[in-house]
Amino acid sequence: MQRPPARLPQLLRTLAPQRHPGVYAFVEVPDGTAVAALRPIALFREAEGTTLIVDEQVAQAAGLPVRLRAAWLTLTVASDLQDVGLTAAVAGALADAGIACNVLAAVHHDHLFVPIEQADAALAALAALQRGAGG
């Protein structure tokens, strides 16, 4: 069931982003890698290879080249996988601030991975988005 776009203002008012401690690394692993030992936060298989998001220290210990050093932000608003417009609004606010954003939608929340050096600016941009929606 698709949620009506009218729900978007309510979602934006209650974004409540939280930053997870640490630095997270986007890495690519060769086929056949025992990924469970790397304790990935996320795994995605593409035709070109498998991408993992792992704690940066895990990536370093495994000798994996880091493609992106990221801060992990969670939007604690109770969103639904079929809500319309939330990803676009969040990505737009971050784009307007010049911040790259990699979004991972899970069952309960949306998770954002932004360049580590822009984490504070991303949180500020999200807070402004929330205030602008009346939150």
N, C-alpha and C positions, 0 to 999 in steps of 0.2 A: 504494500500500500504506500503510495507516494504521499509525503507530507505536503500540505499546502504551503506555498511561499510565504504566506502570512505569518508563519511560525518563525521566520528568520529574525525579525526584530527582537523577539523574546530570547532566541538563542544568543544573539549578539550582546544583549544586555547582561547575560549571565555567563560569558565566556570563561572567566576566572582562570586564566592561564597560570600554570605552575611549571617551574623549571626543575628538572631532575638534576641532582648533583652529578658532576663528572663530565667527561668529554666522550663523545660517541664517534665511532669511525665507520664510514662507508668503505667497504672493502669488496674486492672480487676474489673469489676462491676458485681454484681449479676443480674440474669435475672429479668426483671421487673423494673430495675432502670430507673428513669426519667432522661435520659442522656442529654436532651436539657438544663436543668438547669446547667449542668456542663460545657457547652460551649466547647465541644471537638473540637480539631483541626482535629482529625481523629478517626474513629470508625471501628473496624473490629470484625465480629462475627465468632467465631470458635466453633467447637463441644463442646469444654471444657469450653467456656465462652466468654464474650465480653471484648475486650481490647479497652481502650480509651487512647488518648494522650491529656492531659489537662495541663493547667498552674499548676505548682506545688502548688501554694497557694490555688487554687481551690480544688486540691486533698486533701490537708491538712485540709481545712475547712470542707470537706465532710467526713473526717475520713477514706479515702481510703489508703490502704497500697501501697506505691510506689515501683514498680518493677525496674524502671530505672529512674534516674535523668539525663536528657539529655539537650544538647544544640541543638537548631534547626538551621540548615544551609540550605539555599536555593541556588541552582545553578541557577543563573539568566540567563544563556544561554537559548535561545529559543529552547528547545528540543521538540521532538515529541514522543508520546507514542510508535511509531514503529521504532525509531532510534535504531540501533544495536551497542552494545558494550559500551555505555556510563556508564551504571551501573557497568559493569564488570571492566572498567578502574578505575572508582572512588573507588569502593570497594577494588580493588587490591592495589591502592596507599595507602589507609587507612590501609589495612591489613599489608602491608609492614612496616608501621609505628607503628604497634601494636595497632591499634585503631579499636574497634568494631563500626559497622555502621549499622543502620537500615534505609532502603531506602523506601520512599514513593513517587511513581511517580504519578503526577497529570497531568492534560491536558496541562498546560503551562510550568511547571518546575518540576525538581526532588528536593525532600526535604530529607535531611539527619538528622538523630538524632544520636548524638554521646554522649558518657559519658561526663557529664558536665566538669569534671576535665581535659578532653583531648580536649576541644574545640579549644584552641589556636594551639595545635599541629595538629589538623585536618585541620584547616585553612592553616597552613604552608605546610602540605602535599599536599593539593589541589592547593596551589599557585605554588609549585614545579612541580606538574603534568601539570599545565597550562603553566608554563615557558618551560618545556620540550617539549611541543607540539608546541612551537614557539609563545606562547601568551604573 
